[in-house]
């Protein structure tokens, strides 16, 4: 009788623990994993993002390439998220985005490929130990 009672108790405990509410980070991870798996012609890139408002130019630098970014509402929304992590306007912030990649138009200056950001997956804080900033004084 004690074994049956203990078995019912443990089953009840196990079932009641399964209904825990999901945290925001768990929901974000599930959304991100869905985005990675889509077969919609977009690519997922992880790199450092910077936007210069004076030049009206944005760039994402990955480990292997540098891409010019199309200035649109999605890029501006990404820039708003990135501002929280910047200490100076020249700071590059690690991001993960889904984007459409295409060749730049003939005759224009710039990087060989451009990105049109379709979705921001993640914005991370820059690594404080990475010390590759060059500053010049006027």
C-alpha positions as CSV (number, residue, x, y, z in Angstrom):
1,X,0.0,0.0,0.0
2,X,2.8,2.4,0.8
3,X,4.5,1.7,-2.5
4,X,1.3,2.5,-4.4
5,X,0.8,5.7,-2.5
6,X,4.5,6.7,-3.1
7,X,4.1,5.9,-6.8
8,X,0.9,8.0,-7.1
9,X,2.7,10.8,-5.2
10,X,5.7,10.9,-7.5
11,X,3.5,10.7,-10.7
12,X,1.5,13.6,-9.4
13,X,4.6,15.6,-8.6
14,X,6.1,14.9,-12.0
15,X,2.9,15.9,-13.8
16,X,2.5,19.1,-11.8
17,X,6.1,20.2,-12.6
18,X,5.6,19.9,-16.3
19,X,3.2,22.9,-16.4
20,X,5.8,25.5,-15.5
21,X,5.5,28.8,-17.4
22,X,8.1,29.4,-20.1
23,X,10.5,32.3,-19.6
24,X,11.1,35.0,-22.2
25,X,14.5,33.6,-23.0
26,X,13.0,30.2,-23.7
27,X,10.4,31.8,-26.0
28,X,13.2,33.8,-27.8
29,X,15.3,30.6,-28.3
30,X,12.3,28.8,-29.8
31,X,11.6,31.7,-32.1
32,X,15.2,31.9,-33.1
33,X,15.4,28.1,-33.9
34,X,12.3,28.4,-36.1
35,X,13.9,31.2,-38.0
36,X,17.1,29.3,-38.6
37,X,15.2,26.4,-40.0
38,X,13.1,28.2,-42.5
39,X,13.6,27.5,-46.2
40,X,12.7,31.0,-47.5
41,X,15.8,32.0,-49.4
42,X,17.2,34.1,-46.6
43,X,20.5,33.6,-44.9
44,X,21.3,33.7,-41.2
45,X,24.4,35.8,-40.4
46,X,26.2,36.4,-37.1
47,X,28.6,39.4,-37.2
48,X,29.4,42.9,-35.9
49,X,27.0,45.7,-36.8
50,X,27.7,49.4,-37.1
51,X,25.6,52.3,-38.4
52,X,27.0,55.8,-39.1
53,X,24.2,58.3,-39.2
54,X,26.5,61.0,-40.6
55,X,27.4,58.9,-43.6
56,X,24.0,57.1,-43.7
57,X,25.9,53.8,-44.1
58,X,25.6,50.5,-42.2
59,X,27.9,47.5,-42.3
60,X,27.8,43.9,-40.9
61,X,31.2,42.3,-40.6
62,X,31.3,38.5,-40.3
63,X,34.4,36.4,-39.7
64,X,34.9,36.0,-43.5
65,X,33.1,39.0,-45.2
66,X,31.9,42.5,-44.9
67,X,28.5,43.4,-46.2
68,X,26.9,46.8,-46.8
69,X,23.4,47.0,-45.3
70,X,20.4,48.4,-47.0
71,X,19.1,51.4,-45.0
72,X,15.4,50.7,-44.3
73,X,13.0,50.3,-41.4
74,X,14.3,46.9,-40.3
75,X,17.9,48.2,-40.2
76,X,16.8,51.3,-38.2
77,X,14.9,49.0,-35.8
78,X,18.1,46.9,-35.4
79,X,20.1,50.1,-34.8
80,X,17.7,51.1,-32.0
81,X,18.3,47.7,-30.3
82,X,22.1,48.1,-30.8
83,X,22.2,51.6,-29.2
84,X,21.7,50.0,-25.7
85,X,25.1,48.2,-26.0
86,X,27.2,51.1,-27.4
87,X,29.5,53.2,-25.3
88,X,30.7,55.2,-28.3
89,X,29.2,55.8,-31.7
90,X,32.0,53.8,-33.3
91,X,31.4,50.6,-31.3
92,X,30.5,47.5,-33.3
93,X,27.9,45.2,-31.6
94,X,27.5,41.5,-32.3
95,X,24.1,40.6,-33.9
96,X,22.5,37.7,-35.5
97,X,20.1,38.5,-38.4
98,X,18.2,36.9,-41.2
99,X,18.7,38.7,-44.4
100,X,18.5,38.7,-48.2
101,X,22.0,38.8,-49.7
102,X,22.5,40.2,-53.2
103,X,25.3,41.7,-55.3
104,X,25.8,45.5,-55.3
105,X,24.7,47.2,-58.5
106,X,27.3,47.7,-61.2
107,X,29.2,51.0,-61.1
108,X,28.5,51.7,-57.4
109,X,31.2,51.9,-54.8
110,X,31.0,49.6,-51.8
111,X,31.3,46.1,-50.6
112,X,30.7,43.3,-53.2
113,X,27.5,42.1,-51.5
114,X,24.6,43.9,-49.7
115,X,22.2,42.7,-47.1
116,X,18.6,43.6,-46.7
117,X,17.7,42.7,-43.1
118,X,14.4,40.9,-42.8
119,X,14.6,39.7,-39.1
120,X,16.7,40.5,-36.1
121,X,17.3,37.3,-34.1
122,X,19.7,38.4,-31.4
123,X,21.7,41.4,-30.2
124,X,24.5,40.7,-27.8
125,X,26.7,42.8,-25.6
126,X,30.2,43.4,-27.1
127,X,33.1,41.5,-25.6
128,X,34.8,44.0,-23.2
129,X,38.1,42.1,-23.5
130,X,38.3,42.6,-27.2
131,X,40.6,45.5,-27.6
132,X,40.8,46.2,-31.3
133,X,39.7,49.8,-31.3
134,X,41.9,52.4,-33.0
135,X,41.3,56.0,-31.9
136,X,42.7,59.0,-33.5
137,X,42.9,62.5,-32.2
138,X,42.3,65.6,-34.2
